């Protein structure tokens, strides 16, 4: 990615680039394109960047005749975030929205986000809630009940501390921000979005917008499922991101100790949960692998309240027992019946 956007990109006004990276989504990409074309905000371009699909994606895109729609096919698969960076490189907009090809946006979405960004030039990116569609059910997920701006480093603190703060395909960002921060890092092929939001929010204001939501379709087809539900490598990436974040903080580690501890505790709990419930779907990854990642995360935590130390000790003990307990006949099924069902966009 080039270090800065072309000067002409922002000179023509608030043109928006809705970028739709896709790979083998012929059955869904049409819905994403249609939702982009139906936006009440008209000064936009729609880029579908095909990551070397082997299905009928190109034919689906070709069925649309709107001149604002452009199709580009990569010669080879660049990976999820490599394709997102390709979208950014090809875009011309002052604002960029990377819309996943299995998701959709309501007609007012772009206008709402652009109006806010134009009125608050200090904000690097906006994000919204989501209507999460899983199977036949839809769950509304809003981070907060009102529109809020988080000056730096408040957004950074919240992304560390709270679960599901930024729903990735809801982000509309200033073009310069993507370029100035180097886009999505190839170092984290499974969770580069988390790394980028942490990096941006530490030095820029970000904002949650109430009043519009994306339609987020979650399931075996989705990237979140493939990268964090279908592969244990996603958990390894998240651990590496927290380790890099902790090192980047340097002398400021104590300033963000509470938020960092909260992130590490939550992530260790996710590893514990995944070890019980997802190992079979992760190419038969043994629970000991995820337990090791969870314990490594807890080892990065420092100090904290007495309550946090008790919880940390409890999670560490359960992670230690996980490999042996998972081999006890019938125990895993009993726990699965007693535990509440949990899905995460994490």
C-alpha positions in Angstrom: 0.0 0.0 0.0 1.3 3.5 -0.9 2.1 5.7 2.2 -0.5 8.4 1.3 -3.6 8.8 -0.8 -3.6 10.5 -4.1 -4.4 14.2 -3.6 -7.3 14.0 -6.1 -9.0 11.4 -3.9 -10.4 13.9 -1.4 -10.4 17.0 -3.7 -13.7 16.1 -5.4 -15.7 16.1 -2.2 -17.1 13.4 0.1 -17.1 10.6 -2.4 -17.6 7.3 -0.6 -16.0 4.0 -1.7 -18.0 1.0 -0.6 -15.5 -1.8 -1.0 -16.8 -5.4 -1.1 -14.0 -7.9 -0.8 -15.2 -11.4 -1.8 -14.2 -14.9 -2.3 -16.5 -17.7 -3.5 -19.7 -15.9 -2.3 -21.7 -16.0 -5.5 -24.8 -16.9 -3.4 -24.5 -13.9 -1.1 -22.5 -11.1 -2.8 -25.5 -10.0 -4.8 -27.4 -9.0 -1.6 -24.4 -6.9 -0.5 -24.1 -5.2 -3.8 -27.9 -4.5 -3.9 -27.8 -3.0 -0.4 -24.9 -0.7 -1.5 -26.7 0.4 -4.7 -29.8 1.2 -2.7 -28.1 3.8 -0.5 -29.9 7.2 -0.3 -26.4 8.7 -0.4 -25.6 8.7 -4.1 -22.1 10.2 -4.5 -20.4 6.8 -4.1 -18.5 4.1 -6.0 -18.9 0.4 -5.3 -15.8 -1.8 -5.7 -16.2 -5.6 -5.7 -12.7 -7.1 -5.4 -12.8 -10.8 -6.2 -10.0 -12.8 -4.4 -9.6 -15.3 -7.2 -13.0 -17.0 -6.7 -13.7 -20.3 -8.4 -17.5 -20.0 -8.4 -19.9 -17.7 -10.4 -19.1 -14.5 -8.5 -18.1 -12.6 -11.7 -21.4 -13.5 -13.3 -23.4 -12.3 -10.3 -21.6 -9.0 -10.4 -22.1 -8.7 -14.1 -25.8 -8.9 -13.7 -25.8 -5.4 -12.2 -25.6 -2.5 -14.7 -25.2 0.5 -12.4 -22.2 2.6 -13.7 -21.0 3.2 -10.1 -20.2 -0.5 -9.7 -16.7 -1.7 -10.6 -15.5 -5.3 -10.6 -11.8 -6.3 -10.1 -10.5 -9.8 -10.0 -7.2 -10.6 -8.3 -4.8 -12.9 -10.2 -4.3 -14.9 -7.0 -5.8 -15.1 -3.5 -4.3 -12.4 -1.3 -5.9 -13.7 1.9 -8.7 -11.9 3.7 -6.9 -8.8 4.9 -4.6 -8.7 1.8 -7.7 -8.3 -0.2 -9.0 -5.6 2.1 -5.8 -3.7 1.5 -6.3 -4.2 -2.3 -9.7 -2.6 -1.9 -8.2 0.4 -0.1 -5.6 0.8 -2.8 -8.2 0.8 -5.6 -10.6 3.1 -3.9 -11.0 6.8 -4.7 -13.2 8.0 -1.9 -12.6 10.4 0.9 -14.3 7.8 3.1 -14.0 4.1 2.8 -16.4 1.4 3.9 -15.3 -2.2 3.7 -18.5 -4.2 3.5 -18.2 -7.9 3.8 -19.8 -9.8 0.9 -22.1 -11.7 3.1 -23.4 -8.7 5.0 -25.9 -5.8 4.1 -26.5 -2.2 5.0 -29.9 -0.4 5.2 -30.5 2.5 2.7 -29.7 5.3 5.2 -26.4 3.8 6.4 -23.9 5.6 4.3 -25.7 9.0 4.5 -25.8 8.7 8.3 -22.1 7.9 8.6 -20.9 10.5 6.1 -23.1 13.2 7.7 -21.5 12.5 11.0 -17.9 12.4 9.7 -18.4 15.6 7.8 -19.6 17.3 10.9 -16.8 15.9 13.1 -13.5 16.0 11.2 -11.6 15.0 14.3 -13.1 11.5 14.1 -11.0 8.9 12.3 -13.7 6.3 11.9 -17.3 5.5 12.8 -18.8 2.2 13.7 -22.4 1.1 14.4 -24.4 -1.7 15.9 -25.5 -4.8 14.1 -28.4 -7.0 13.5 -26.7 -10.4 13.8 -28.4 -13.1 11.8 -27.5 -16.6 12.9 -29.5 -19.4 11.4 -33.1 -18.2 11.5 -32.8 -15.8 14.4 -31.8 -12.1 14.4 -30.2 -10.5 17.5 -29.7 -6.7 17.8 -26.3 -5.8 19.1 -25.6 -2.1 20.0 -22.4 -1.2 21.9 -24.2 1.7 23.6 -27.7 3.3 23.4 -26.5 6.6 22.1 -24.1 8.2 19.6 -20.8 8.8 21.3 -17.4 10.2 20.4 -14.4 8.6 22.1 -11.4 10.9 22.1 -8.0 9.2 22.2 -7.2 7.0 24.0 -10.8 6.4 25.3 -11.7 4.3 22.2 -8.5 2.3 22.7 -9.4 1.7 26.4 -12.9 0.5 25.4 -11.8 -1.9 22.6 -9.5 -3.5 25.2 -11.9 -3.5 28.0 -15.3 -4.4 26.4 -16.4 -7.2 24.1 -17.6 -6.6 20.6 -17.0 -2.9 20.5 -16.2 -2.5 16.8 -18.1 -4.7 14.4 -15.6 -4.7 11.5 -18.0 -4.3 8.4 -19.7 -1.4 10.1 -16.6 0.8 10.0 -16.6 3.9 7.8 -13.1 5.5 7.9 -11.3 8.5 6.5 -9.1 7.5 3.7 -6.0 9.2 5.1 -6.4 7.1 8.3 -6.1 3.8 6.5 -3.1 4.9 4.5 -1.3 6.7 7.4 -1.6 3.5 9.5 -0.5 1.2 6.8 -3.8 -0.6 6.3 -4.3 -4.1 7.7 -1.1 -5.7 8.8 -0.1 -9.0 7.1 1.5 -10.1 10.4 -2.0 -11.0 11.7 -3.8 -12.8 8.9 -6.6 -13.9 11.2 -7.3 -10.8 13.3 -5.6 -7.8 11.7 -8.8 -5.7 12.1 -8.4 -5.8 15.9 -4.8 -4.7 15.6 -5.8 -1.8 13.3 -8.7 -0.5 15.4 -6.4 -0.6 18.5 -3.7 1.3 16.7 -6.0 4.0 15.3 -8.0 4.5 18.5 -5.0 5.1 20.6 -4.1 8.3 18.7 -7.4 9.3 17.0 -11.0 9.9 18.1 -13.5 7.3 17.0 -17.3 7.3 17.3 -20.2 4.9 17.7 -23.3 6.0 15.8 -26.7 5.1 17.0 -29.7 5.0 14.6 -28.4 2.7 11.9 -27.1 -0.9 11.9 -25.5 -3.3 9.5 -27.1 -6.8 8.9 -24.3 -9.1 9.9 -24.8 -12.7 8.8 -23.0 -15.1 11.0 -22.4 -18.8 10.3 -20.1 -21.4 8.7 -19.9 -19.2 5.6 -18.6 -16.1 7.5 -15.0 -15.0 7.8 -15.3 -14.7 11.6 -16.4 -18.4 11.7 -13.6 -19.5 9.4 -10.9 -17.6 11.2 -11.9 -17.8 14.9 -14.4 -20.7 15.0 -12.8 -23.0 12.4 -9.1 -22.4 13.2 -7.2 -22.2 16.4 -4.7 -20.0 14.6 -7.1 -17.1 15.0 -6.6 -17.3 18.8 -2.9 -17.4 18.4 -3.1 -14.2 16.3 -5.2 -12.4 19.0 -2.6 -13.4 21.7 0.2 -11.9 19.5 -1.8 -8.7 19.1 -2.2 -8.3 22.8 1.5 -9.0 23.3 2.5 -6.5 20.7 0.1 -3.9 22.1 1.6 -4.4 25.6 5.1 -3.9 24.2 4.1 -0.9 22.2 2.7 0.8 25.4 6.2 0.7 26.9 6.4 3.1 29.8 2.6 3.6 29.5 1.8 0.0 30.5 0.7 1.1 34.0 -1.6 3.7 32.6 -3.6 1.0 30.7 -3.1 -1.9 33.1 -6.8 -2.3 34.0 -7.9 -2.4 30.4 -5.1 -4.7 29.4 -5.9 -7.0 32.2 -9.6 -7.0 31.3 -8.7 -7.9 27.7 -6.4 -10.7 28.7 -8.8 -12.2 31.3 -11.7 -12.2 28.7 -9.5 -13.7 26.0 -8.3 -16.5 28.4 -11.9 -17.2 29.1 -12.6 -17.4 25.4 -9.8 -19.9 25.0 -11.3 -22.0 27.8 -14.7 -21.9 26.1 -13.3 -22.7 22.7 -11.3 -25.6 24.2 -14.6 -27.2 25.4 -16.7 -26.4 22.4 -14.8 -25.9 19.2 -11.7 -28.1 19.2 -13.5 -30.7 17.0 -14.2 -28.1 14.4 -10.6 -26.8 14.3 -9.1 -29.7 12.5 -9.2 -31.7 15.8 -7.0 -29.2 17.7 -6.5 -30.7 21.2 -7.8 -28.7 24.1 -4.3 -28.5 25.5 -3.3 -26.1 22.6 -6.0 -23.6 23.4 -5.4 -24.0 27.2 -1.7 -23.1 26.6 -2.7 -19.9 24.7 -5.1 -19.0 27.5 -2.5 -19.5 30.2 0.0 -17.4 28.1 -2.5 -14.6 28.0 -2.9 -14.6 31.7 0.8 -14.6 32.2 0.9 -11.2 30.5 -1.6 -9.7 33.1 0.0 -7.7 35.9 -1.3 -6.7 39.3 -5.0 -5.7 39.4 -7.7 -5.8 42.0 -8.1 -8.6 44.4 -11.2 -9.7 42.5 -9.3 -9.8 39.3 -6.6 -11.9 40.9 -9.1 -14.4 42.2 -10.7 -14.7 38.7 -7.4 -15.0 37.1 -6.4 -17.8 39.4 -9.8 -19.6 38.8 -9.4 -19.3 35.0 -5.8 -20.5 35.1 -6.9 -23.5 37.2 -9.6 -24.4 34.8 -7.3 -24.1 31.8 -4.8 -26.3 33.6 -7.5 -29.0 34.1 -9.0 -28.6 30.7 -7.0 -31.2 28.8 -7.6 -33.9 31.4 -11.2 -33.0 32.0 -12.0 -33.1 28.3 -11.1 -36.7 28.2 -13.5 -37.8 30.9 -16.4 -39.7 29.2 -19.6 -37.8 29.1 -18.3 -34.7 31.0 -17.9 -32.5 27.9 -21.5 -33.3 26.8 -22.8 -32.6 30.4 -21.0 -29.2 30.5 -22.4 -28.3 27.0 -25.9 -28.9 28.3 -25.4 -26.8 31.3 -23.6 -23.9 29.8 -25.4 -21.0 28.0 -25.0 -20.9 24.2 -22.6 -18.2 23.3 -21.5 -16.8 19.9 -19.0 -14.0 19.5 -17.9 -11.5 16.8 -14.6 -11.3 18.7 
